[in-house]
Amino acid sequence: MALKRKVYWAAAVVCVAAAIVVLVGGWIGCERGLHPNQMADKYTLSQFDLPPPEAVSFHTRDGLRLAGWFLPGSNGATVVLVHGRGGSRTRVLPHADYLHRGGFSVLLFDLRYRGESEGEEATLGAKEVWDVEAAVRYIATRPDVDPERIGVQGGSLGAVSAILAAAETPEIKGVVAEIPFKDLPSAISHSFKHHVGLPRFPFAPVSKFICELRLWVDLDAVAPSKAIGKISPRPVFLIDDLEDDLFPSDSVEVLYKAAREPKVLWQIAAAHGKGWETAPEEYERRVLAFWRQTFGLPQAQPSNISANEPVQTQKRP
């Protein structure tokens, strides 16, 4: 009996220790998600031939003040740019540059907990959608902006937030989304080891659960694949970076299938979020052509971009 009692106690100790390890690993994973390292500024205003931007601010539905820059354009249409996880508005300065050269007004801003915006934590897309919504509703009130010609463009988490916001915000008349994930649970599972350095099982599900408790949100609802169909009849342009390894490889193809017309898919042999850096001229040509078509503006040159163009998908390397 004494031996059995010792075995039971030893098993209990092992189980408790294993549970503690899993909980600690899950907490670390959640902490990395809610408080990502801030990326160093890759671009500065001085690198681009842009006029001095107007510093602006606006508030989200949960009361956070977000900071941004506004660049007035000349063609009457406006594009709101949304950066990705861990970055700030400076990460999208190259896009602001070619859009502004193309005549578009541009709003670029810091998501919550980034740059100069308020916020105690990032939320993995659950509340960043509120940030995009706030940006669009702010810009629509400006007297120098046509509220019927506002689009949203983003990459990675910014693309996810753009899709989710457009599904619920009719003021958004079109979306450009580079390498969004199809849903947050699959993205967490796929990239958990990369971001946290721990095996996805059993830590990823526990991390997700802890984050839901801390944020008081349902992270399963961060699912662009379920929302993207609601954007139609407004157009969507999806950009798939074929060399991406951070999100599940079928993410953009799943989103393209779930989207309704009009929709465009462009696949490029680029790493995660590196489409513009990989092929800047082609990238700019395609994106500008999409926005001109969306807003009924004359094309600068003949383009093969069409909202009804059939797309042949490529195989990933």
N, C-alpha and C positions, 0 to 999 in steps of 0.2 A: 504493500500500500504506500509506503513511504517513497518508493521509487516512482510509482505512478504519479503521486502528488508532485514530485519534482519535475517529471516530464510535462505534466499539465502546466505547472508554473513557467517552465522554460518556454513552452509553446505560446503561452499567454504573453510573455515578455517579448518574444519574437514578433507576434502579431501586432502588439502595441507599437513596437519600434518601427515595424514596416509601415503602419498607419501614419506614424509621425513623419517618417521620411517622405511618404507620398503627399501628405498635407503641406509639409515645408516646401517640397518641390513644386506643388501646385501653387502655393502662395508666391514663390519666386517667379513662376511663369506669369501669373496674373500681374505681379508688380512690373515685370518687364513690358507687359502689354499696356498697362495704364500709365507708365512713366518711362516711355522710350527715351533713349539718349537723343539729345538734340543734335542734328547734323550740322556740321560747320557750313557757313555760307559758301556756296559754290560759285554764285554769281553776285555781282553788285551792279547798281544802277549805272555806275561809271563805265561799265563795259559795253553799254548799249547806247545808241543814238536816240534816246527817249527824252521828251521834255520833263521838267521837274514834275513829279506826280503830286496830286492833291492828297494829303493825308486825311483819311476818313475813319469813322468808327460807327458801329451800330450794335444793337443788342439782340441776343437770342431769346427764344421763348422762355428759357430758364434763367434769364437775367444777366448773362455774361456779356461783357463788352468785348467786341472783336475789333481789331485794328487792320486797316488796309490802305491801299493806294488806288486812286482812280486816275485814269488817263483818258481824256476826251478824244474821240475820233472824229471822222468827217463823213461817214456814210450812213449814220443814223442807227446802226446796230451795235449791240453791246455783248461782250463775252465775259462771263465771270470765270476766273481761273482758280482751280482748287488744287493745292499741293498734296503730297502724300504723307505717309506716316513718318513722324520724326523730323520733317522738314519745316520750312516756313515759306512765306510768299516769295522770297528771293529765289527759290528753286524753280519757279515758273516764269522767271524773267525772260528767258529765250522765247517763250510762247507769247508773252506780252509784247515783245519786240516785233515779231513778224505780224501779229494781229494788228498792232497799232500802225505798222507800215502799210498794212492792207486797208486801212481806213476805219477799223473798228475801235469803238471805245472799249476799254478794258478795266475790270475791277479785279485786283489780286489782293488777297487778304490772308491773315494768319488764322488757322483753325484754333479752336480752344486748346489751351495748354501749350501753344506754340508761339514763337516769336513774341510779339508785343500784346497778344490777346490774353484775356483772363482765362482762368480755369485751373482747377487743382489736379486734373488728370485728363488723359486722353480716354476715349471710350470705344475704341475698336470699330468705329462706324456707327454705333448705336445712337449717339447724339451729335456726331459731326454732320449728320443730315440736317439737324436743326441749324447748324452754322451756315450751310449752303442756302437753306430756306431763308434765313435772316438776311444774307447777303443779297439775294435776289429781290426780296421784298423791299430792302433799303434802296437798291439801285432803281427799282421801278418807280420810286417816289421822286426821283430827281427830275427837275424840269428840263435838263439837257439830255435826258434819256427817253427813247421811245419804249414804253412798257410792253408793246406788242412785238418787239424785236430784241429779246434777251435770250441768250444761250449760255450753257454751262459746259466747261471743259476741264477734265482732270485726269490724273494718272494714279494708278494703284489705289490706295484708300481714297484719294480724291475722286477717282473715277467711280468707285463704289458709292460714295456720298452723293455724287452728281446723279447717278441713276436713281438712287432711292429718293432723292429730293424731287427729281423730275416726275416721278410716278405720282407724287402727291401735290405738286406745285404747278398749276396750269400756266403760271407766268413764264415758266421755262419752255421755250419754243423749240429747243433742240439740244442734243447732248453729243459731245465727243468724249469717249472714255477709253483710255489706254490701259491695258492689262488689269482690269478689275477682277476680283475673285467672284466665283459664282455664289458662294455662301460662306459665312464666317466659320462655322464649325469645321468644314473641310479645309479652309485656309489655315486655321489654328493647328489642326492635326498635321497638315502637310509641312508647315514651316516651323513647328515647335522646336525641333532640335536645332535648327539654324539660329533662331532668335534666343533660345534659352540654354541650349547646350545639354538638355536632358532628353531621354527617350520620350517619344510621343505617348506611349502607353507605359504606365498608367497615369502619367502626369498631365497630359493635355486635357482629358475630360475633367479632372479635378480642378485644374487651373481655370477652365471655362466656368465651372460651377462657382468657384470663389469669386471670379470677376462679376458674375451675375448678381451675387449677393452684395458685393461692394457697390456696384453701380445701380442696383435695383432695376435691372432691365432683362429682357429676354434676348440673349444673343443669337438665338435661332432665327429671330426676326430680321437680322442683318443678312438678308438673302436677295441680292439683286436678281437672281434667276426667277424669283417669284414676283418681282416688281416691274421688271423691264417691259413686260407686255402691256402695262398700263400707260406707257408713254405715247404709244401710237394714238392718233395719226401724226404726232410730232416725230421728226426723224432722229435716228440714232446712228452714230458712226463709231464702231468698235475697232480698236487697234490691238492686235494680238502680237506681243513680243515673243517670238518662237523660241528664243533661247532663255526665257525666264525659268527659274527653278524655285521661286519662292511660293508660288501658288500652284494648285493642281493644274496639270497641263491641259486639261479640257475646259478650263474655266470660260474662256472667251467664246469657244465654239458652242458651249452649252447656252451662254447668254445670247449668242446670235440666233440660235434655234428658238429660244424662248421669246425673243423680240418679235414684234409684228411690224409689217411694212409701214412706212419706208425705213429701210435699214441698210447699212453699208458695213462690210468687214474688210479690213486690210491687214494682212499678215506680213510681218517683217522679221528678218533674221537679226534680232536685237535682244540684249539682256533686259532684265526687268526695268521698265521705265526709261530705257535708253533709245527709244525710237527716233527722237529728234537728233540725238547725238550721232546715231548710226547713219542716218540719211536725211540731213537737214533740208536739202532742197526739195526732195520728194515729199517729205513730211509736210513742209510748209505749203507746197502746192496742193496736196490733197486736202489738208485741213481748211485752207482758205477757200478752196473750191466748194467744199461741203457747206461752209458757213454762208458763202455767197448764194449758193443754191437754196439753202434753208430760208434766207431772208429776202429772196427775190432780187438780189443784186446782180449787176452784170459781171460776167466772168472776165478776169484779166487776160485769160488765154484759153484756148480750147482745152477741155478737161475730159478725162474718161470717168470722172466720179459721177455716179448717178444713184439716186435713191432707190431705183428699181434694178440696178445692175446685178446680174447673178454673180455669185462668188464661188470660185473653186478653192476649197481649203487645201493647204499644204500639209505635208507630214512634218512633224517636229524632228529635229536632228537627234 
